[in-house]
Amino acid sequence: MAAWLILIVLLAGIMFRTFEKNQVFHPFRKLESQAAELGRPFEDVTITTSDGLQLHGWFFPCTTNSSRAREVVLYCHGNGGNISHRLGACAALLETGVNVLLFDYRGYGRSEGRPSEEGTYLDAQAAYRWLKQRGFAPAHILAFGESLGGAVAVELAIRERLCGIVLQSSFTSIPDVGAELFPWLPVRWLATIFYDSRAKLGKVKVPVMVMHSRSDRLVRFHHAQSNYAAANEPKLLWELAGDHNDSLSDRQKFVEGVEKFLALMESMDRDPAPPSVPP
């Protein structure tokens, strides 16, 4: 009887691990749009991680003579799709005059490997190193995290030097949002994937902007409020319109928030040396 009980517990644990991973990561391999569709210059890039994987990304330089030529946004996307589904957000960010790097985590799009929590952290660090190699100073690299990417951006700010981070439509932690979505499961007891932004934000010493919509039905607005409360000053809470995957429903509002945060960082004392980006 005891042996059967142990077997049942083990099987239940394996089933939960599979369920947990399938809920957290929704990678899509096919690129459903191409960078050229934005109608502006871009570079198809390959990024090598510290554990030897090849990641795929697109680098979009800012417009010629932009006053923000030194600024670059490292875009950490959410748990579903791939970079081809983020061209709308990329175009909105480019509108502010910055450079933008989109990259796919391991297992997403054309990137090698399989996704994991630590893996996404390593992937963001690899993308960060790629930007440094291109000449961008750490004091001018902004990590923009969408949904799950918000947790990746928080961890990156702890591991590397940044000028700021943005948490757009992001959660406090995976166990928190999982317990809300699946209240009948003992999520907090069994979780092995955490992405615990709220617990880490106190360690982040750069400006933080939290962007969220009160109409978000997947990650409720209280997650934004909790993350904002946990963050150090200077910080900004900016309300968006639309549901979780519709943050650009009011594009002007989105761009206005990014502009305000960029202005906040530009008002601070940062390394004035420009990047030596090849033409």
Buried (B, 14 or more C-beta within 10 A) or exposed (E): EEEEEEEEEEEEEEEBBEEBBEBBBEBBEEBEBEBEEBEBEBEEBEBEBEEEBBBBBBBBBBBEEBEBBBBBBBBBBBBBBBBBBBBBBBBBBBBBBBBBBBBBBBBBBBBBBEBBBEBBBBBBBBBBBBBBEBBBBBBBBBBBBBBBBBBBBBBBBEEBBBBBBBBBBBBBBBBBBBBBEEEEBEBEEBBEBBBBBBEBBEEBEBBBBBBBBEBBEBBBBEBBBBBBEBBEEBBBBBBBBBBBBBBBBBBEBBBEBBEEBBEBBBEEEBEEEEBEBEE
